[in-house]
Amino acid sequence: MLDISTWFNDLLAGNTIFTADTLGYYWEGLVTTTQLVFLSLVAGLIIAVPLAIMRSSKHKWISLPIYFYTYVFRGTPLLIQLYIIYYGVVFIDGIQDTFLWPVLREAFYPALIAFTLNTAAYTTEIFRGAIKATAQGEIEAARAYGMSPRLMMRRIILPSAFRRALPAYGNEVIFMLHASAIASVVTLMDLTGAARFVYARYYAPFEAFLFVAAIYLCLTFAILFFFRYLEKKLLAHLNP
């Protein structure tokens, strides 16, 4: 381990910008970005599935509130949503005296809430469209077997909808990765925040931001490869 550390330091010895310290900032930013995106996607997916079912309801009193939520969060910039949650939470009366304040005063959690609500809105509409696209023959076959609406939703409609929604959801994951770059505006040291720090310290905008752009590209290709693999496995029956 000591030999690897020595080799790494020797490799960076002639570099005035990408030193071990600055690469440490990039690593910290990579960890923060990965945590933020992953947790927001998982929480958003958990929220979106029941909301998509409710959004597909024929009862207006069930579907309209969900439509209003998705319309607001898809119709406003994520940056504005982040500002409202991050800066607006301090103006809630009594919030600083509750058990939530030690959590909400940290920049990570307001950013996580904003990202979760935003991706949940988009994912809800993705899955709602996939649910609506379920073939009528599949529904009629499930009814012929005597399945209840709840059992039919669990065994027929949702698995089929997940497969149809996979390409669109893959795009949403990439969108959230790219959108996470705005997290640095609320003092989070994400990848973009690390690049801004390196730029401010060394006045080297091209090196700082091109390096972080290369990291985003690698992450994007990894996500694309993962979803292509899932599509190949789950949609194999559609291949000629």
C-alpha positions as CSV (number, residue, x, y, z in Angstrom):
1,M,0.0,0.0,0.0
2,L,2.9,2.3,0.8
3,D,4.5,1.6,-2.6
4,I,1.2,2.5,-4.4
5,S,1.0,5.8,-2.4
6,T,4.6,6.6,-3.3
7,W,4.0,5.8,-7.0
8,F,0.9,8.0,-7.0
9,N,2.7,10.9,-5.4
10,D,5.6,10.6,-7.8
11,L,3.1,10.6,-10.7
12,L,1.6,13.8,-9.6
13,A,4.8,15.4,-8.5
14,G,5.2,17.5,-11.7
15,N,1.5,18.6,-11.8
16,T,0.7,21.9,-10.1
17,I,-3.1,21.5,-10.4
18,F,-4.1,17.9,-10.0
19,T,-2.3,17.1,-6.8
20,A,-3.3,14.5,-4.2
21,D,-5.1,17.2,-2.3
22,T,-7.2,18.4,-5.3
23,L,-8.0,14.9,-6.4
24,G,-9.2,14.3,-2.8
25,Y,-11.7,17.1,-3.3
26,Y,-12.9,15.5,-6.5
27,W,-13.2,12.2,-4.7
28,E,-15.3,13.8,-2.0
29,G,-17.4,15.4,-4.7
30,L,-17.9,12.1,-6.5
31,V,-19.0,10.4,-3.2
32,T,-21.5,13.3,-2.4
33,T,-22.9,13.3,-6.0
34,T,-23.3,9.5,-6.0
35,Q,-25.0,9.5,-2.6
36,L,-27.3,12.4,-3.5
37,V,-28.4,10.9,-6.9
38,F,-28.8,7.3,-5.7
39,L,-30.8,8.2,-2.6
40,S,-33.1,10.6,-4.4
41,L,-33.7,8.1,-7.2
42,V,-34.5,5.3,-4.7
43,A,-36.8,7.5,-2.6
44,G,-38.4,9.0,-5.7
45,L,-39.1,5.5,-7.2
46,I,-40.7,4.4,-3.9
47,I,-42.9,7.5,-4.0
48,A,-43.7,7.3,-7.7
49,V,-45.1,3.8,-7.9
50,P,-48.2,4.4,-5.7
51,L,-48.6,7.9,-7.1
52,A,-48.6,6.5,-10.7
53,I,-51.3,4.0,-9.7
54,M,-53.4,6.8,-8.2
55,R,-52.7,9.1,-11.2
56,S,-54.1,6.3,-13.4
57,S,-57.3,6.2,-11.4
58,K,-60.6,7.0,-13.2
59,H,-61.7,9.0,-10.1
60,K,-60.9,12.6,-10.5
61,W,-60.6,13.3,-6.8
62,I,-57.8,10.8,-6.7
63,S,-55.9,11.6,-9.9
64,L,-56.2,15.4,-9.9
65,P,-54.1,16.1,-6.8
66,I,-51.4,13.9,-8.2
67,Y,-51.6,15.7,-11.6
68,F,-51.3,19.0,-9.8
69,Y,-48.2,17.8,-8.0
70,T,-46.5,16.5,-11.1
71,Y,-47.5,19.6,-13.1
72,V,-45.9,21.9,-10.5
73,F,-42.7,20.0,-10.1
74,R,-42.2,19.3,-13.8
75,G,-43.2,22.8,-14.8
76,T,-40.8,24.7,-12.6
77,P,-36.9,24.6,-12.6
78,L,-35.2,22.3,-10.2
79,L,-32.9,25.1,-9.1
80,I,-35.9,27.2,-8.0
81,Q,-37.3,24.2,-6.1
82,L,-33.9,23.7,-4.4
83,Y,-33.8,27.4,-3.4
84,I,-37.3,27.3,-2.0
85,I,-36.6,24.2,0.1
86,Y,-33.1,25.2,1.2
87,Y,-33.7,28.8,2.0
88,G,-37.4,28.7,2.8
89,V,-37.3,26.0,5.5
90,V,-35.7,28.5,8.0
91,F,-38.8,30.7,7.8
92,I,-41.2,27.9,9.1
93,D,-42.3,29.0,12.5
94,G,-40.8,26.8,15.2
95,I,-38.8,24.6,12.9
96,Q,-35.5,25.4,14.7
97,D,-37.0,24.1,17.9
98,T,-37.9,20.7,16.5
99,F,-35.9,17.5,16.1
100,L,-35.9,18.1,12.4
101,W,-33.6,21.2,12.6
102,P,-30.3,19.3,13.1
103,V,-31.1,17.5,9.9
104,L,-32.5,20.3,7.8
105,R,-29.8,22.8,8.6
106,E,-27.4,20.6,6.7
107,A,-27.3,21.4,3.0
108,F,-27.4,17.7,1.9
109,Y,-30.9,17.0,3.2
110,P,-32.8,19.9,1.7
111,A,-31.1,19.1,-1.6
112,L,-32.1,15.4,-1.2
113,I,-35.7,16.5,-0.5
114,A,-35.8,18.7,-3.6
115,F,-34.2,16.1,-5.9
116,T,-36.5,13.4,-4.6
117,L,-39.7,15.4,-5.1
118,N,-38.6,16.4,-8.6
119,T,-37.6,12.9,-9.8
120,A,-40.7,11.4,-8.2
121,A,-42.9,13.8,-10.3
122,Y,-41.2,12.8,-13.5
123,T,-41.1,9.1,-12.6
124,T,-44.8,9.2,-11.7
125,E,-45.7,10.3,-15.2
126,I,-43.3,7.8,-16.8
127,F,-45.0,4.9,-15.0
128,R,-48.5,6.3,-15.5
129,G,-47.9,6.3,-19.2
130,A,-46.6,2.8,-19.0
131,I,-49.6,1.6,-17.0
132,K,-52.0,3.2,-19.4
133,A,-50.2,1.4,-22.3
134,T,-50.9,-2.0,-20.9
135,A,-52.5,-4.1,-23.6
136,Q,-56.2,-4.6,-23.1
137,G,-55.8,-8.3,-23.9
138,E,-53.6,-8.8,-20.9
139,I,-56.2,-7.1,-18.6
140,E,-59.0,-9.2,-20.1
141,A,-57.0,-12.4,-19.7
142,A,-56.3,-11.5,-16.0
143,R,-60.0,-10.9,-15.5
144,A,-60.8,-14.2,-17.2
145,Y,-58.6,-16.0,-14.6
146,G,-60.6,-14.3,-11.9
147,M,-57.9,-12.0,-10.6
148,S,-59.0,-9.1,-8.4
149,P,-58.0,-5.6,-9.4
150,R,-55.3,-5.5,-6.8
151,L,-53.9,-8.9,-7.8
152,M,-54.1,-7.9,-11.5
153,M,-52.1,-4.7,-10.7
154,R,-49.4,-6.5,-8.8
155,R,-49.0,-9.5,-11.1
156,I,-49.9,-8.2,-14.6
157,I,-50.0,-4.5,-15.0
158,L,-47.0,-3.3,-12.9
159,P,-44.4,-5.9,-14.1
160,S,-45.4,-5.1,-17.7
161,A,-45.4,-1.4,-17.1
162,F,-41.9,-1.6,-15.5
163,R,-40.5,-3.2,-18.6
164,R,-42.1,-0.6,-20.9
165,A,-40.9,2.3,-18.7
166,L,-37.3,1.1,-18.5
167,P,-35.9,3.2,-21.5
168,A,-37.6,6.4,-20.3
169,Y,-36.6,5.8,-16.7
170,G,-33.0,5.3,-17.8
171,N,-33.1,8.8,-19.3
172,E,-34.5,10.1,-16.1
173,V,-31.6,8.7,-14.1
174,I,-29.1,10.4,-16.5
175,F,-31.1,13.6,-16.2
176,M,-30.9,13.5,-12.4
177,L,-27.1,12.8,-12.6
178,H,-26.7,15.9,-14.7
179,A,-29.1,18.0,-12.7
180,S,-27.2,17.2,-9.5
181,A,-24.6,19.7,-10.7
182,I,-26.7,22.5,-9.2
183,A,-26.3,21.1,-5.7
184,S,-23.1,23.1,-5.3
185,V,-25.1,26.4,-5.2
186,V,-26.2,25.4,-1.7
187,T,-22.7,24.9,-0.4
188,L,-22.5,21.1,-1.1
189,M,-19.1,19.8,-2.2
190,D,-20.3,17.7,-5.1
191,L,-18.4,17.2,-8.3
192,T,-19.2,20.6,-9.7
193,G,-18.4,22.2,-6.3
194,A,-15.0,20.5,-6.3
195,A,-14.4,21.8,-9.8
196,R,-15.3,25.3,-8.7
197,F,-13.0,25.0,-5.8
198,V,-10.1,24.0,-8.0
199,Y,-10.8,26.8,-10.4
200,A,-10.9,29.4,-7.6
201,R,-7.7,28.1,-6.1
202,Y,-5.6,27.7,-9.3
203,Y,-7.5,30.0,-11.8
204,A,-7.6,27.1,-14.2
205,P,-11.1,26.8,-15.5
206,F,-10.4,24.5,-18.5
207,E,-8.5,21.9,-16.5
208,A,-10.9,22.0,-13.5
209,F,-14.2,21.8,-15.5
210,L,-13.0,19.5,-18.3
211,F,-11.8,17.0,-15.7
212,V,-15.2,17.0,-14.0
213,A,-16.9,16.8,-17.3
214,A,-14.9,13.6,-18.1
215,I,-16.1,12.2,-14.7
216,Y,-19.7,12.9,-15.6
217,L,-19.2,11.3,-19.0
218,C,-17.8,8.1,-17.4
219,L,-20.8,8.0,-15.0
220,T,-23.2,8.6,-17.8
221,F,-21.7,5.7,-19.9
222,A,-21.9,3.4,-16.9
223,I,-25.6,4.2,-16.4
224,L,-26.2,3.7,-20.1
225,F,-24.5,0.4,-20.1
226,F,-26.4,-0.8,-17.0
227,F,-29.8,0.1,-18.5
228,R,-28.9,-1.3,-21.9
229,Y,-28.1,-4.6,-20.1
230,L,-31.4,-4.5,-18.2
231,E,-33.3,-3.8,-21.4
232,K,-31.6,-6.7,-23.1
233,K,-32.6,-9.0,-20.3
234,L,-36.1,-7.8,-19.5
235,L,-37.1,-7.0,-23.1
236,A,-35.6,-10.0,-24.7
237,H,-39.0,-11.2,-25.9
238,L,-39.2,-8.2,-28.2
239,N,-36.0,-8.9,-30.1
240,P,-36.5,-10.6,-33.4
